[in-house]
Structure formats: structure tokens, C-alpha cells
């Protein structure tokens, strides 16, 4: 029996998702947030309206994802911080792993000597792994990531689809 083949390129080409994130790799963080739009423009309630049809919604999303991309990145970062602050066990595991890797790296390959006892770096990495993996599963990172994807998707795509394009962009799209 043949498997079901889903044409992802046909689905993503309508929203222009293939080329949307290509420019993000080449930018630094300061240049990424240099085009942050003001809050008064981001929350302009006069431009909120229901899209007439799917084509209008798609046009709004394509325009607003490019225009407010830095604002949407800030929203994603804020939701990420919120998800870590509400899941303190996951935050503890992340700090434990980063701190453990930093501490083991400070040994520069030498063994850790505590009194008469010598502990090799491979033993330290193994101990860190044996502690972090069960704690990591207990911290439920998959549900946190799924919540983050859902919350940011609803927030960002909801704003992008209900925020109407400015009048100036309507004139620039007309063919002369």
C-alpha cells in the first residue's frame, strides 16, 4: 500500500512561506529589530476589520508578516519568556544544562579533583546527562513548545489577518 503524499510545496507556496525566512539568516540582531514599528501603528484599531474573503486574508497576511516582522519577533520572544517563567522546571533544566556544560568546559579537559577523588570529564558529562534527561522529560518541553507554537501562531496570524493594509499600499499594488 502506497503512503499518502502531501504536496507541502503546493500548500506553502500560497502563503509564500518558502522565501519568507531566507533573509533572517543574514541579519544581525540589531539590524533585525531596527525596523520595529511603533506600538500606536501596531495597535491601530481603526485599521482592524474582517477580511472579505480568503484572498483578502491571504493578501493581508503576506503584507503584514513582512511589514510587522520585527514586532512579531518581539511577540514570539515575549511568549517564549512567559512560557519559561510559567514552567520553572524547564527553566531549571535549561540553566542546569548550560551551567553544567560551562562548568565542565572550564576544566579544559582536566579531571576534577575533590580531595582524594578524581572525576574525569566523561564521568561529569555522563552524570549531567543522567540527571538532565529525566528532569527534562518531567519538565515537559514538548508541550511547552507546542503551546508556544499555538499561542504565537494564533496571536501573530490573527493580528496579520485582521489588520488591514494601509491605503498607500493599495495604490502601489495597482498596475500602471
Secondary structure, 3 states (H helix, E strand, C coil): CCCCCCCHHHHHHCCCCCCCCHHHCCCCHHHHCCCCCCHHHHCCHHHECCCCCHHHHHHHHHHHHHHCHHHHHHHHHHHHHHHHHHCHHHHHHHHHHHHHHHHHHHCCCCCEEECCEEECHHHHHHHHHHHHHHHHHHCCHHHHHHHHHHHHHHHHHHHHHHECCCHHHHHHHCCC
